[in-house]
Amino acid sequence: MIRYLFAASVILLTACNNTAPDKLVTQNTVAEEKPSFIPVTSYIKGQIHEITERGITPTKFTTINGHTDSAFVKFGELDGFLNNFLQPVIDSVNLTPFFTETKFLDQTINAFTFTYNPKIKLPDSIPFTHWDIYIDPETSKIKRVYLIKKSSENKTLQLTWESNLTSKIVTIINNPDGSSAIEKEEKIFWDH
């Protein structure tokens, strides 16, 4: 009988002692992790700088209503062409309170995908509504960036940036009936 009481007491004390640390561990791990946004704006500016430093003259193809025109982009014009996507700055300091970050390995495209979506109603000062960043799992370098930005009440801009290759801006008109149409598509190639 004494053995059973002793064994029960040991089990009870052990159970009580194990419960407290588990609660502490749980409480410590429940704290919300702040996302550390990839600095997209700095990345794009770095790509523009690299194009300029290499002395590359990019080619721009503009398609409107099914008709495509091409032209060379002069030095210094690339910043202006991409200016809509350089402001406001995308980094952890500016946008952490407004966006959530999800990340996963997308094996279908062989890339780590970082997706950013609003977690609250965005103020008018933040026109970006969504962006994705795709990182090569072998090199840990950015492969592609995709940004959506509200340009006006009825216009949306989409940027797809293929690292060291090309960029594309699509201007979309959002009609009052909920439909949308592509107004213009501009592609710039610099890896000739």
C-alpha positions as CSV (number, residue, x, y, z in Angstrom):
1,M,0.0,0.0,0.0
2,I,2.8,2.4,0.9
3,R,4.5,1.6,-2.4
4,Y,1.3,2.5,-4.3
5,L,1.0,5.8,-2.4
6,F,4.6,6.6,-3.0
7,A,4.3,5.8,-6.8
8,A,1.2,7.8,-7.1
9,S,2.8,10.8,-5.3
10,V,5.9,10.6,-7.6
11,I,3.6,10.5,-10.7
12,L,1.5,13.4,-9.4
13,L,4.5,15.5,-8.6
14,T,6.2,14.8,-11.9
15,A,3.0,15.6,-13.8
16,C,2.7,18.9,-11.9
17,N,6.3,19.8,-12.6
18,N,6.0,19.0,-16.3
19,T,2.8,21.1,-16.7
20,A,4.4,24.5,-15.8
21,P,7.3,24.4,-18.3
22,D,5.0,23.3,-21.1
23,K,2.8,26.3,-20.4
24,L,5.8,28.6,-20.5
25,V,7.0,27.1,-23.7
26,T,3.5,27.5,-25.2
27,Q,3.3,31.1,-24.0
28,N,6.7,31.9,-25.4
29,T,5.9,30.5,-28.9
30,V,2.5,32.0,-29.2
31,A,3.9,35.5,-29.6
32,E,3.2,36.8,-33.1
33,E,6.3,36.7,-35.3
34,K,6.7,40.0,-37.2
35,P,7.4,39.4,-40.9
36,S,10.7,40.6,-42.2
37,F,9.7,41.8,-45.7
38,I,12.1,41.4,-48.6
39,P,13.1,44.9,-49.7
40,V,11.5,44.8,-53.1
41,T,12.1,48.5,-53.9
42,S,15.8,48.2,-53.2
43,Y,16.0,45.1,-55.3
44,I,14.4,46.7,-58.3
45,K,16.6,49.8,-57.9
46,G,19.6,47.5,-57.8
47,Q,18.5,45.8,-61.0
48,I,18.1,49.2,-62.7
49,H,21.6,50.2,-61.5
50,E,23.1,47.0,-62.8
51,I,21.5,47.5,-66.3
52,T,22.9,51.1,-66.4
53,E,26.3,50.0,-65.2
54,R,26.6,47.3,-67.8
55,G,25.8,49.9,-70.5
56,I,22.8,47.9,-71.8
57,T,20.2,49.6,-73.9
58,P,16.9,47.9,-73.2
59,T,14.2,47.4,-75.9
60,K,10.7,48.3,-75.0
61,F,7.6,46.8,-76.7
62,T,4.3,48.6,-76.1
63,T,1.0,46.9,-77.1
64,I,-2.2,48.8,-77.2
65,N,-5.4,47.4,-78.8
66,G,-3.5,44.6,-80.4
67,H,-0.9,46.8,-82.0
68,T,2.7,46.6,-80.9
69,D,5.4,49.2,-81.3
70,S,9.1,48.9,-80.2
71,A,11.7,51.4,-79.2
72,F,15.0,51.5,-77.4
73,V,14.9,52.8,-73.8
74,K,17.5,55.6,-73.4
75,F,19.8,55.8,-70.4
76,G,18.0,57.4,-67.5
77,E,14.5,56.6,-68.8
78,L,14.3,53.3,-67.1
79,D,13.8,54.9,-63.7
80,G,10.9,56.9,-65.0
81,F,9.3,54.0,-66.7
82,L,9.3,52.0,-63.4
83,N,8.7,55.0,-61.1
84,N,5.1,53.8,-60.3
85,F,6.6,50.8,-58.6
86,L,9.3,52.5,-56.7
87,Q,7.0,54.5,-54.4
88,P,6.0,53.9,-51.7
89,V,9.1,51.9,-50.6
90,I,8.3,48.3,-49.9
91,D,10.2,47.2,-46.8
92,S,9.6,46.0,-43.2
93,V,9.5,49.5,-41.7
94,N,6.7,50.9,-43.9
95,L,4.4,48.0,-44.5
96,T,4.6,45.5,-41.6
97,P,1.5,46.9,-39.9
98,F,-0.6,46.6,-43.0
99,F,0.4,43.3,-44.7
100,T,0.8,39.6,-43.8
101,E,3.6,37.4,-45.2
102,T,3.1,33.8,-46.1
103,K,5.9,31.6,-47.4
104,F,6.2,28.1,-48.9
105,L,8.2,26.0,-51.3
106,D,6.3,25.8,-54.6
107,Q,7.7,22.7,-56.2
108,T,5.7,23.2,-59.4
109,I,7.8,26.2,-60.2
110,N,10.9,25.3,-58.1
111,A,10.8,28.4,-56.0
112,F,10.3,29.6,-52.5
113,T,7.2,31.9,-52.7
114,F,6.7,34.9,-50.4
115,T,3.2,36.3,-50.7
116,Y,2.1,39.6,-49.2
117,N,-1.6,40.5,-48.7
118,P,-3.3,43.2,-46.8
119,K,-4.4,42.3,-43.2
120,I,-6.5,45.5,-42.7
121,K,-8.2,48.0,-45.0
122,L,-5.3,50.0,-46.6
123,P,-5.1,53.7,-46.3
124,D,-5.0,55.8,-49.5
125,S,-1.3,56.4,-49.0
126,I,-0.6,52.6,-49.7
127,P,-1.5,51.8,-53.3
128,F,0.1,48.3,-53.3
129,T,-2.6,45.6,-52.9
130,H,-0.5,42.4,-53.3
131,W,2.9,41.2,-54.2
132,D,4.8,37.9,-54.7
133,I,8.5,37.2,-54.6
134,Y,9.9,34.0,-56.0
135,I,13.3,32.8,-54.8
136,D,15.5,30.1,-56.3
137,P,15.9,27.4,-53.6
138,E,19.4,26.5,-54.9
139,T,20.9,29.9,-55.2
140,S,18.7,31.9,-52.7
141,K,18.5,34.6,-55.3
142,I,15.3,36.4,-56.4
143,K,13.9,34.9,-59.7
144,R,10.8,37.0,-60.1
145,V,8.8,39.7,-58.5
146,Y,5.1,40.3,-59.1
147,L,3.4,43.5,-57.9
148,I,-0.1,44.8,-58.1
149,K,-0.7,48.5,-57.5
150,K,-3.9,50.6,-57.6
151,S,-3.1,53.5,-59.9
152,S,-6.5,55.3,-59.7
153,E,-10.1,54.5,-58.8
154,N,-10.6,52.5,-62.0
155,K,-7.0,51.6,-63.0
156,T,-4.6,48.8,-61.7
157,L,-1.0,48.3,-62.6
158,Q,0.8,44.9,-62.6
159,L,4.5,44.6,-62.7
160,T,6.3,41.2,-63.4
161,W,10.0,41.5,-63.0
162,E,12.1,38.6,-64.3
163,S,15.6,38.9,-62.7
164,N,18.3,39.9,-65.1
165,L,16.0,39.4,-68.1
166,T,12.9,41.4,-68.6
167,S,10.0,43.4,-67.0
168,K,6.4,43.8,-68.0
169,I,3.9,46.4,-66.9
170,V,0.2,45.7,-67.6
171,T,-2.3,48.6,-67.2
172,I,-5.8,47.3,-66.5
173,I,-9.0,49.3,-66.6
174,N,-11.6,48.2,-64.0
175,N,-15.1,48.9,-65.3
176,P,-18.0,49.8,-63.0
177,D,-19.8,46.6,-63.9
178,G,-17.0,44.5,-62.4
179,S,-15.4,43.6,-65.7
180,S,-11.8,44.6,-66.6
181,A,-9.8,45.0,-69.8
182,I,-6.1,45.5,-70.6
183,E,-5.5,49.0,-71.7
184,K,-1.8,48.7,-72.4
185,E,1.1,46.2,-72.0
186,E,4.7,47.3,-71.9
187,K,7.6,44.8,-71.9
188,I,11.3,45.7,-71.6
189,F,14.0,43.3,-72.5
190,W,17.6,43.9,-71.6
191,D,19.2,40.4,-71.9
192,H,19.7,40.4,-75.6
